Protein backbone atom coordinates (compact mmCIF):
# COMPACT_ATOMS: atom_id res chain seq x y z
CA UNK A 1 0.00 0.00 0.00
CA UNK A 2 1.36 3.41 -0.90
CA UNK A 3 2.44 5.68 1.92
CA UNK A 4 0.90 8.81 0.39
CA UNK A 5 -2.64 9.64 -0.59
CA UNK A 6 -3.40 11.19 -3.96
CA UNK A 7 -5.47 14.38 -4.03
CA UNK A 8 -8.48 12.40 -5.24
CA UNK A 9 -8.05 9.90 -2.41
CA UNK A 10 -7.93 12.72 0.13
CA UNK A 11 -11.19 14.15 -1.22
CA UNK A 12 -12.95 10.78 -1.18
CA UNK A 13 -11.75 10.02 2.32
CA UNK A 14 -13.76 13.05 3.42
CA UNK A 15 -16.77 12.73 1.14
CA UNK A 16 -17.26 9.01 0.38
CA UNK A 17 -15.55 6.84 2.97
CA UNK A 18 -16.91 3.57 1.57
CA UNK A 19 -15.34 4.22 -1.84
CA UNK A 20 -12.14 5.35 -0.16
CA UNK A 21 -11.96 2.01 1.67
CA UNK A 22 -12.59 0.08 -1.54
CA UNK A 23 -9.61 1.81 -3.10
CA UNK A 24 -7.38 0.36 -0.41
CA UNK A 25 -8.06 -3.08 -1.89
CA UNK A 26 -6.64 -2.16 -5.29
CA UNK A 27 -3.04 -2.81 -6.42
CA UNK A 28 -0.65 0.02 -5.57
CA UNK A 29 -0.17 1.03 -9.21
CA UNK A 30 -3.94 1.15 -9.85
CA UNK A 31 -5.08 2.93 -6.69
CA UNK A 32 -4.70 6.54 -7.77
CA UNK A 33 -6.60 5.89 -10.99
CA UNK A 34 -9.42 4.13 -9.12
CA UNK A 35 -9.84 7.17 -6.88
CA UNK A 36 -9.63 9.58 -9.82
CA UNK A 37 -12.44 7.81 -11.69
CA UNK A 38 -14.62 7.71 -8.58
CA UNK A 39 -14.12 11.41 -7.88
CA UNK A 40 -14.97 12.16 -11.52
CA UNK A 41 -18.23 10.25 -10.99
CA UNK A 42 -18.92 12.13 -7.78
CA UNK A 43 -18.30 15.56 -9.27
CA UNK A 44 -20.41 14.96 -12.36
CA UNK A 45 -23.25 13.42 -10.36
CA UNK A 46 -23.46 16.60 -8.26
CA UNK A 47 -23.61 19.05 -11.15
CA UNK A 48 -27.38 19.54 -10.86
CA UNK A 49 -27.02 20.45 -7.19
CA UNK A 50 -24.29 22.97 -7.97
CA UNK A 51 -26.17 25.04 -10.55
CA UNK A 52 -29.31 27.16 -10.44
CA UNK A 53 -30.19 26.78 -14.11
CA UNK A 54 -30.10 23.60 -16.23
CA UNK A 55 -28.15 25.31 -19.04
CA UNK A 56 -25.30 25.96 -16.58
CA UNK A 57 -25.19 22.24 -15.91
CA UNK A 58 -24.97 21.55 -19.63
CA UNK A 59 -22.02 23.94 -19.83
CA UNK A 60 -20.29 22.05 -17.04
CA UNK A 61 -20.89 18.70 -18.72
CA UNK A 62 -19.44 20.14 -21.92
CA UNK A 63 -16.40 21.28 -19.96
CA UNK A 64 -15.81 17.65 -18.97
CA UNK A 65 -16.32 16.50 -22.57
CA UNK A 66 -13.74 19.02 -23.78
CA UNK A 67 -11.30 17.97 -21.07
CA UNK A 68 -11.58 14.29 -22.02
CA UNK A 69 -11.39 15.10 -25.73
CA UNK A 70 -8.16 17.04 -25.17
CA UNK A 71 -6.58 14.04 -23.45
CA UNK A 72 -7.55 11.60 -26.19
CA UNK A 73 -6.27 13.94 -28.90
CA UNK A 74 -3.00 14.52 -27.09
CA UNK A 75 -3.64 18.22 -26.57
CA UNK A 76 -2.78 20.15 -23.45
CA UNK A 77 -5.70 19.73 -21.08
CA UNK A 78 -7.41 22.66 -19.36
CA UNK A 79 -7.76 20.99 -15.97
CA UNK A 80 -8.68 23.37 -13.16
CA UNK A 81 -6.95 21.69 -10.23
CA UNK A 82 -4.83 18.78 -9.07
CA UNK A 83 -7.67 16.26 -8.88
CA UNK A 84 -8.60 16.96 -12.50
CA UNK A 85 -4.99 16.50 -13.53
CA UNK A 86 -4.94 13.12 -11.77
CA UNK A 87 -8.09 12.18 -13.69
CA UNK A 88 -6.48 13.18 -16.99
CA UNK A 89 -3.37 11.19 -16.16
CA UNK A 90 -5.50 8.11 -15.50
CA UNK A 91 -7.04 8.34 -18.98
CA UNK A 92 -3.67 9.08 -20.54
CA UNK A 93 -1.94 6.07 -19.00
CA UNK A 94 -4.69 3.45 -19.18
CA UNK A 95 -6.20 4.32 -22.58
CA UNK A 96 -9.75 3.78 -21.35
CA UNK A 97 -12.51 3.52 -23.94
CA UNK A 98 -13.61 7.05 -24.84
CA UNK A 99 -17.06 5.77 -25.86
CA UNK A 100 -17.75 4.84 -22.23
CA UNK A 101 -17.13 8.42 -21.10
CA UNK A 102 -19.40 9.70 -23.87
CA UNK A 103 -22.14 7.28 -22.84
CA UNK A 104 -21.82 8.35 -19.22
CA UNK A 105 -21.89 12.11 -19.83
CA UNK A 106 -24.81 11.82 -22.28
CA UNK A 107 -26.83 9.94 -19.66
CA UNK A 108 -25.96 12.53 -17.00
CA UNK A 109 -27.85 15.16 -18.98
CA UNK A 110 -31.09 13.63 -17.71
CA UNK A 111 -30.22 14.87 -14.20
CA UNK A 112 -30.75 18.45 -15.38
CA UNK A 113 -34.38 17.84 -16.31
CA UNK A 114 -35.51 17.37 -12.67
CA UNK A 115 -37.82 14.57 -13.74
CA UNK A 116 -38.41 11.03 -12.60
CA UNK A 117 -38.19 8.18 -15.08
CA UNK A 118 -41.45 6.82 -16.41
CA UNK A 119 -40.94 3.32 -15.06
CA UNK A 120 -38.42 1.02 -13.39
CA UNK A 121 -37.06 -0.26 -16.71
CA UNK A 122 -36.18 3.29 -17.79
CA UNK A 123 -34.54 3.98 -14.44
CA UNK A 124 -32.43 0.83 -14.73
CA UNK A 125 -31.26 1.81 -18.22
CA UNK A 126 -30.21 5.18 -16.83
CA UNK A 127 -28.39 3.57 -13.89
CA UNK A 128 -26.52 1.18 -16.17
CA UNK A 129 -25.45 4.14 -18.32
CA UNK A 130 -24.30 6.22 -15.34
CA UNK A 131 -23.21 4.28 -12.25
CA UNK A 132 -22.84 1.09 -14.27
CA UNK A 133 -20.55 2.75 -16.78
CA UNK A 134 -18.37 4.20 -14.03
CA UNK A 135 -18.04 0.72 -12.52
CA UNK A 136 -17.13 -0.63 -15.95
CA UNK A 137 -14.47 2.05 -16.39
CA UNK A 138 -12.98 1.22 -13.00
CA UNK A 139 -13.01 -2.48 -13.84
CA UNK A 140 -11.19 -1.78 -17.11
CA UNK A 141 -8.67 0.28 -15.18
CA UNK A 142 -8.05 -2.54 -12.70
CA UNK A 143 -8.24 -5.61 -14.94
CA UNK A 144 -8.22 -4.49 -18.54
CA UNK A 145 -11.79 -5.77 -18.91
CA UNK A 146 -15.22 -4.60 -17.81
CA UNK A 147 -17.91 -7.26 -17.68
CA UNK A 148 -21.60 -7.36 -16.90
CA UNK A 149 -20.94 -8.07 -13.22
CA UNK A 150 -19.29 -4.65 -12.81
CA UNK A 151 -22.14 -2.92 -14.64
CA UNK A 152 -24.76 -4.62 -12.44
CA UNK A 153 -22.94 -3.76 -9.21
CA UNK A 154 -22.58 -0.20 -10.46
CA UNK A 155 -26.29 0.01 -11.23
CA UNK A 156 -27.06 -1.39 -7.77
CA UNK A 157 -24.80 1.30 -6.30
CA UNK A 158 -26.71 3.98 -8.19
CA UNK A 159 -30.05 2.61 -7.02
CA UNK A 160 -28.78 2.53 -3.46
CA UNK A 161 -27.70 6.17 -3.76
CA UNK A 162 -31.16 7.08 -5.02
CA UNK A 163 -32.65 5.51 -1.87
CA UNK A 164 -30.15 7.23 0.40
CA UNK A 165 -30.91 10.64 -1.07
CA UNK A 166 -34.70 10.44 -0.83
CA UNK A 167 -34.76 12.80 2.19
CA UNK A 168 -32.70 15.35 0.23
CA UNK A 169 -34.97 14.94 -2.78
CA UNK A 170 -38.03 15.62 -0.64
CA UNK A 171 -36.46 18.74 0.86
CA UNK A 172 -35.54 20.15 -2.56
CA UNK A 173 -38.86 19.41 -4.22
CA UNK A 174 -37.55 16.60 -6.41
CA UNK A 175 -38.45 12.93 -6.60
CA UNK A 176 -36.53 10.25 -8.51
CA UNK A 177 -38.95 7.40 -7.79
CA UNK A 178 -40.30 6.21 -11.17
CA UNK A 179 -43.72 7.63 -11.98
CA UNK A 180 -45.29 4.22 -12.65
CA UNK A 181 -44.04 2.89 -9.32
CA UNK A 182 -45.56 5.82 -7.43
CA UNK A 183 -48.84 5.27 -9.22
CA UNK A 184 -48.75 1.53 -8.50
CA UNK A 185 -48.47 2.12 -4.74
CA UNK A 186 -50.67 5.23 -4.60
CA UNK A 187 -47.94 7.69 -3.63
CA UNK A 188 -48.45 11.35 -4.54
CA UNK A 189 -45.67 13.92 -4.87
CA UNK A 190 -47.22 15.95 -2.05
CA UNK A 191 -47.18 12.94 0.27
CA UNK A 192 -43.54 12.33 -0.57
CA UNK A 193 -42.60 15.92 0.22
CA UNK A 194 -44.53 15.94 3.52
CA UNK A 195 -41.61 14.13 5.17
CA UNK A 196 -43.92 11.93 7.24
CA UNK A 197 -44.18 8.13 7.66
CA UNK A 198 -46.08 6.86 4.67
CA UNK A 199 -46.87 3.24 3.82
CA UNK A 200 -47.16 4.04 0.11
CA UNK A 201 -43.64 5.49 0.13
CA UNK A 202 -42.33 2.55 2.12
CA UNK A 203 -43.83 0.17 -0.45
CA UNK A 204 -42.03 2.01 -3.25
CA UNK A 205 -38.76 1.87 -1.32
CA UNK A 206 -39.25 -1.83 -0.58
CA UNK A 207 -39.64 -2.58 -4.28
CA UNK A 208 -36.56 -0.54 -5.20
CA UNK A 209 -34.56 -2.29 -2.48
CA UNK A 210 -35.67 -5.65 -3.86
CA UNK A 211 -34.48 -4.60 -7.32
CA UNK A 212 -31.12 -3.62 -5.83
CA UNK A 213 -30.77 -7.08 -4.27
CA UNK A 214 -31.64 -8.64 -7.63
CA UNK A 215 -28.87 -6.75 -9.42
CA UNK A 216 -26.31 -7.89 -6.84
CA UNK A 217 -27.41 -11.52 -7.09
CA UNK A 218 -27.21 -11.43 -10.87
CA UNK A 219 -23.70 -9.98 -10.62
CA UNK A 220 -22.68 -12.83 -8.28
CA UNK A 221 -23.97 -15.40 -10.72
CA UNK A 222 -21.33 -14.17 -13.19
CA UNK A 223 -18.69 -15.57 -10.80
CA UNK A 224 -16.23 -12.85 -11.77
CA UNK A 225 -12.96 -12.53 -9.93
CA UNK A 226 -13.38 -10.34 -6.86
CA UNK A 227 -12.02 -6.81 -7.09
CA UNK A 228 -12.61 -3.40 -5.50
CA UNK A 229 -15.45 -2.60 -7.92
CA UNK A 230 -17.44 -5.70 -7.02
CA UNK A 231 -16.74 -5.35 -3.29
CA UNK A 232 -19.04 -2.31 -3.35
CA UNK A 233 -21.83 -4.85 -2.80
CA UNK A 234 -20.84 -5.02 0.88
CA UNK A 235 -21.77 -1.43 1.69
CA UNK A 236 -24.88 -1.60 -0.50
CA UNK A 237 -26.26 -4.67 1.28
CA UNK A 238 -25.37 -3.17 4.66
CA UNK A 239 -27.53 -0.15 3.87
CA UNK A 240 -30.39 -2.31 2.59
CA UNK A 241 -30.27 -4.34 5.80
CA UNK A 242 -30.54 -1.19 7.92
CA UNK A 243 -33.33 0.07 5.67
CA UNK A 244 -35.28 -3.14 6.24
CA UNK A 245 -34.92 -2.74 10.02
CA UNK A 246 -36.82 0.55 9.87
CA UNK A 247 -39.58 -0.98 7.71
CA UNK A 248 -38.22 0.72 4.56
CA UNK A 249 -38.90 4.21 5.88
CA UNK A 250 -36.23 6.34 4.12
CA UNK A 251 -36.84 9.27 6.47
CA UNK A 252 -36.17 7.29 9.66
CA UNK A 253 -33.21 8.90 11.50
CA UNK A 254 -32.11 5.50 12.88
CA UNK A 255 -31.06 4.27 9.44
CA UNK A 256 -27.54 5.75 9.61
CA UNK A 257 -24.33 4.37 11.06
CA UNK A 258 -22.68 1.01 10.64
CA UNK A 259 -19.29 2.23 9.39
CA UNK A 260 -17.21 -0.06 11.61
CA UNK A 261 -19.27 -3.15 10.79
CA UNK A 262 -18.95 -2.39 7.06
CA UNK A 263 -15.18 -2.13 7.37
CA UNK A 264 -15.02 -5.52 9.09
CA UNK A 265 -17.31 -7.16 6.51
CA UNK A 266 -15.27 -5.66 3.70
CA UNK A 267 -12.02 -6.95 5.15
CA UNK A 268 -13.42 -10.48 5.57
CA UNK A 269 -14.99 -10.59 2.09
CA UNK A 270 -11.81 -9.30 0.46
CA UNK A 271 -9.72 -11.87 2.33
CA UNK A 272 -12.05 -14.66 1.20
CA UNK A 273 -12.17 -13.37 -2.36
CA UNK A 274 -15.94 -13.02 -2.33
CA UNK A 275 -18.36 -10.19 -3.03
JODA-V432472 format. One record per pair of residues at least 24 apart in sequence whose ideal C-beta (glycine too) atoms are under 8 Angstrom apart, sorted by the first residue. I is the first residue (numbers start at 1). J is the second residue. D is the distance in whole Angstrom. If there is no record, write none. Layout:
I,J,D
I,J,D
This chain:
1,28,7
1,31,8
2,28,5
2,31,6
6,31,8
6,32,4
6,35,6
6,36,7
6,86,6
7,81,8
7,82,4
7,83,5
7,86,6
8,32,7
8,35,4
8,36,5
8,38,7
8,39,4
8,83,5
8,86,5
8,87,7
9,35,4
11,39,6
11,83,6
12,38,6
12,39,6
12,42,7
15,42,7
16,42,6
17,259,7
18,232,7
18,235,4
18,262,7
19,232,8
21,262,8
21,263,6
21,266,6
22,228,4
22,229,8
22,231,6
22,232,6
22,266,8
23,228,6
25,227,8
25,228,5
25,231,6
25,266,8
25,270,5
26,142,6
26,227,8
26,228,5
27,142,8
30,141,6
30,142,5
32,86,6
32,90,7
33,90,4
33,93,7
33,94,6
33,141,5
34,138,6
34,141,6
34,142,7
34,228,6
35,86,8
36,83,7
36,86,5
36,87,4
36,89,8
36,90,4
37,87,7
37,90,6
37,134,7
37,137,6
37,138,5
37,141,6
38,134,7
38,138,7
39,83,6
39,87,7
40,64,8
40,87,5
40,134,8
41,131,7
41,134,4
44,104,8
44,105,7
44,108,6
45,108,7
45,111,7
45,130,7
47,108,7
47,111,7
47,112,8
48,111,4
48,112,6
48,114,8
54,112,4
54,113,7
54,114,8
57,111,7
57,112,4
58,109,7
58,112,6
61,105,6
61,108,6
61,109,6
64,105,6
65,102,8
65,105,6
68,98,7
68,101,5
72,98,5
90,141,7
94,140,7
94,141,5
96,137,6
96,140,6
96,141,7
97,137,8
97,140,7
100,133,5
100,136,6
100,137,5
100,140,8
101,137,7
103,129,6
103,133,6
104,129,7
104,130,6
104,133,4
104,134,7
104,137,8
107,133,7
114,174,6
116,175,6
116,176,5
116,177,6
116,178,6
116,179,5
116,182,8
117,176,8
117,178,5
117,179,7
118,178,7
118,179,5
118,180,6
119,178,5
119,179,7
119,180,4
119,181,7
120,178,5
120,180,7
120,181,6
120,207,8
120,208,8
120,211,7
122,178,7
123,159,8
123,176,8
123,178,5
124,155,6
124,159,8
124,211,7
127,154,8
127,155,4
127,158,4
127,159,6
128,154,8
128,155,5
130,158,6
131,155,6
131,157,5
131,158,3
131,161,7
132,158,7
135,229,5
135,232,8
138,228,7
138,229,5
139,227,7
139,229,5
142,227,5
142,228,7
142,229,7
143,225,8
143,227,6
147,222,7
147,224,6
148,219,8
148,222,6
149,219,4
149,220,8
149,222,4
149,224,4
149,230,6
150,219,8
150,224,7
150,229,5
150,230,7
152,215,5
152,216,7
152,218,5
152,219,4
152,222,8
153,215,7
153,216,7
153,219,5
153,229,6
153,230,5
153,232,6
153,233,6
153,236,8
153,275,8
154,229,7
154,232,8
155,215,5
156,212,5
156,215,4
156,216,5
156,219,7
156,232,8
156,233,7
156,236,6
157,232,5
157,236,6
159,208,6
159,211,6
159,212,5
159,215,7
160,212,6
160,236,5
160,239,6
160,240,7
162,208,7
163,205,6
163,208,6
163,209,7
163,212,8
163,239,8
163,243,7
163,250,6
164,239,7
164,250,8
166,205,7
166,250,4
166,251,7
167,195,8
167,250,6
167,251,6
170,195,6
170,251,8
171,195,8
177,204,5
177,208,7
181,207,6
181,208,7
195,251,6
196,251,8
197,249,6
197,251,7
201,249,8
201,250,7
202,247,6
202,248,4
202,249,6
203,248,8
205,243,7
205,248,4
205,249,8
205,250,5
206,248,4
209,240,5
209,243,6
209,244,7
209,248,6
212,236,7
212,240,6
213,237,8
213,240,7
219,275,8
220,275,7
225,273,8
226,269,8
226,270,7
226,273,5
226,274,6
226,275,5
230,275,4
231,266,6
231,269,6
231,270,6
231,275,5
233,275,5
234,262,6
234,265,5
234,266,5
234,269,6
234,275,7
235,262,5
235,266,7
238,262,5
238,265,7
